[in-house]
């Protein structure tokens, strides 16, 4: 995992991971389908953070939390789905 500081905000049905770096904010949003499933909805990385690995860091945190807490990820977000395909070692964290 990278050295970015990432926070997680959970609501009843939705949540997000927020990465703040150099005054810019990137996020990965998700919907809570059930206690066992989160749908990765959207990853947003501003131009100021493009090419820094911010998006990958958000997905890495999502995968780490899924493994630690015992839920699966449904990769609706195209970016999350591309990262899943690039990282077969994450297969245990996804429900596809």
Residue pairs with C-beta under 8 A, 6 or more apart in sequence:
1 57
1 60
1 61
1 64
2 53
2 56
2 57
2 60
4 19
4 21
4 53
4 54
4 57
5 19
5 20
5 21
6 17
6 18
6 19
6 57
6 58
6 61
7 17
7 18
7 20
8 15
8 16
8 17
8 18
8 61
8 65
9 15
9 16
9 17
9 18
10 32
11 32
12 32
13 31
13 32
14 29
14 30
14 31
14 32
15 29
15 30
15 32
15 38
16 27
16 28
16 29
16 30
17 27
17 28
17 30
17 58
17 61
17 62
18 25
18 26
18 27
19 25
19 26
19 27
19 49
19 54
19 57
19 58
21 49
21 52
21 54
22 48
22 49
23 48
24 46
24 48
24 49
25 46
26 43
26 44
26 45
26 46
26 49
26 54
26 55
26 58
27 42
27 43
27 44
27 58
28 40
28 42
28 43
28 44
28 55
28 58
28 59
28 61
28 62
28 77
28 80
29 40
29 41
29 42
29 43
29 44
30 38
30 39
30 40
30 41
30 62
30 73
31 38
31 39
31 41
32 38
33 39
33 74
35 71
36 70
36 71
36 72
37 71
37 72
37 73
37 74
37 95
38 62
38 66
38 71
38 72
38 73
38 74
39 73
39 74
39 76
40 59
40 62
40 73
40 74
40 75
40 76
40 77
40 80
41 76
41 77
42 77
43 55
43 58
43 59
43 77
43 79
43 80
45 54
45 55
55 79
55 83
56 83
59 79
59 80
59 83
62 73
62 80
63 73
63 87
63 90
63 93
66 72
66 73
66 93
67 92
67 93
72 93
72 94
72 95
73 80
73 84
73 93
73 94
73 95
74 94
74 95
74 96
75 81
75 84
75 94
75 96
83 90
84 90
84 91
84 94
84 96
